[in-house]
Amino acid sequence: MAENQNPQQGPYTEQLPANAKLFSIFAYIGVFWLLGLLISPEKTSPFVRNHVNNGILLLIMEGIAGVVGALLGLIPYVGWIFEVGLWGCCVAVMVMGIVAAAKTKYFSIPVIGDKIKIVK
């Protein structure tokens, strides 16, 4: 039985625009995902768009973690542990994305990355 291969798994095999890898790495650092979305010709590259989508999702996750962390932080000790855990997850996803972009590989945020596409 042949498996259904997703083209956005594994290394990127086509020719990348000049700064595509750089803009893919920047996509995981705050609002720098805008660079990969707005600067031509990188904005049309499926590789850059994959990482820009993940950067947007990561920024939304960080916002949610900030709100939830602030609420949980009101609970002494236990809340603080959960708050550190939430931020730890965001940092782990950011590092995994940066490493994948540096290795010229597609990356999908665990659990939500395949289900939510903001940039297509």
Contacts in CASP RR format, 6 or more apart in sequence:
PFRMAT RR
TARGET T0000
AUTHOR 0000-0000-0000
METHOD contacts of the structure
MODEL  1
MAENQNPQQGPYTEQLPANAKLFSIFAYIGVFWLLGLLISPEKTSPFVRN
HVNNGILLLIMEGIAGVVGALLGLIPYVGWIFEVGLWGCCVAVMVMGIVA
AAKTKYFSIPVIGDKIKIVK
8 46 0 8 1.000
8 50 0 8 1.000
8 106 0 8 1.000
8 108 0 8 1.000
9 106 0 8 1.000
10 105 0 8 1.000
10 106 0 8 1.000
11 103 0 8 1.000
11 104 0 8 1.000
11 105 0 8 1.000
11 106 0 8 1.000
12 47 0 8 1.000
12 104 0 8 1.000
12 105 0 8 1.000
12 106 0 8 1.000
14 47 0 8 1.000
16 45 0 8 1.000
16 47 0 8 1.000
16 104 0 8 1.000
17 41 0 8 1.000
17 42 0 8 1.000
17 45 0 8 1.000
17 48 0 8 1.000
19 39 0 8 1.000
19 42 0 8 1.000
20 42 0 8 1.000
20 45 0 8 1.000
20 47 0 8 1.000
20 48 0 8 1.000
21 101 0 8 1.000
21 102 0 8 1.000
21 104 0 8 1.000
23 35 0 8 1.000
23 36 0 8 1.000
23 39 0 8 1.000
23 42 0 8 1.000
23 48 0 8 1.000
23 51 0 8 1.000
23 52 0 8 1.000
24 36 0 8 1.000
24 47 0 8 1.000
24 48 0 8 1.000
24 50 0 8 1.000
24 51 0 8 1.000
24 52 0 8 1.000
24 101 0 8 1.000
25 51 0 8 1.000
25 98 0 8 1.000
25 101 0 8 1.000
25 102 0 8 1.000
26 32 0 8 1.000
26 33 0 8 1.000
26 35 0 8 1.000
26 36 0 8 1.000
27 33 0 8 1.000
27 35 0 8 1.000
27 36 0 8 1.000
27 48 0 8 1.000
27 51 0 8 1.000
27 52 0 8 1.000
27 54 0 8 1.000
27 55 0 8 1.000
27 101 0 8 1.000
28 51 0 8 1.000
28 54 0 8 1.000
28 55 0 8 1.000
28 58 0 8 1.000
28 94 0 8 1.000
28 97 0 8 1.000
28 98 0 8 1.000
28 101 0 8 1.000
29 94 0 8 1.000
30 55 0 8 1.000
30 58 0 8 1.000
30 59 0 8 1.000
30 62 0 8 1.000
31 59 0 8 1.000
33 51 0 8 1.000
33 52 0 8 1.000
33 55 0 8 1.000
33 56 0 8 1.000
33 59 0 8 1.000
36 42 0 8 1.000
36 43 0 8 1.000
36 48 0 8 1.000
36 52 0 8 1.000
37 43 0 8 1.000
37 49 0 8 1.000
37 52 0 8 1.000
37 119 0 8 1.000
42 48 0 8 1.000
43 49 0 8 1.000
47 104 0 8 1.000
47 106 0 8 1.000
49 119 0 8 1.000
49 120 0 8 1.000
50 106 0 8 1.000
50 107 0 8 1.000
50 108 0 8 1.000
51 97 0 8 1.000
51 100 0 8 1.000
51 101 0 8 1.000
51 107 0 8 1.000
52 119 0 8 1.000
53 113 0 8 1.000
53 117 0 8 1.000
53 118 0 8 1.000
53 119 0 8 1.000
54 97 0 8 1.000
54 107 0 8 1.000
54 108 0 8 1.000
54 109 0 8 1.000
54 113 0 8 1.000
56 118 0 8 1.000
56 119 0 8 1.000
57 109 0 8 1.000
57 112 0 8 1.000
57 113 0 8 1.000
57 116 0 8 1.000
57 118 0 8 1.000
58 90 0 8 1.000
58 93 0 8 1.000
58 94 0 8 1.000
58 109 0 8 1.000
61 89 0 8 1.000
61 90 0 8 1.000
61 93 0 8 1.000
61 109 0 8 1.000
62 90 0 8 1.000
65 86 0 8 1.000
65 87 0 8 1.000
65 89 0 8 1.000
65 90 0 8 1.000
66 86 0 8 1.000
66 87 0 8 1.000
68 83 0 8 1.000
68 86 0 8 1.000
69 79 0 8 1.000
69 82 0 8 1.000
69 83 0 8 1.000
69 86 0 8 1.000
70 83 0 8 1.000
72 79 0 8 1.000
72 80 0 8 1.000
72 82 0 8 1.000
72 83 0 8 1.000
72 86 0 8 1.000
73 79 0 8 1.000
73 80 0 8 1.000
73 82 0 8 1.000
73 83 0 8 1.000
93 109 0 8 1.000
93 110 0 8 1.000
96 107 0 8 1.000
97 107 0 8 1.000
100 106 0 8 1.000
100 107 0 8 1.000
101 107 0 8 1.000
108 114 0 8 1.000
END
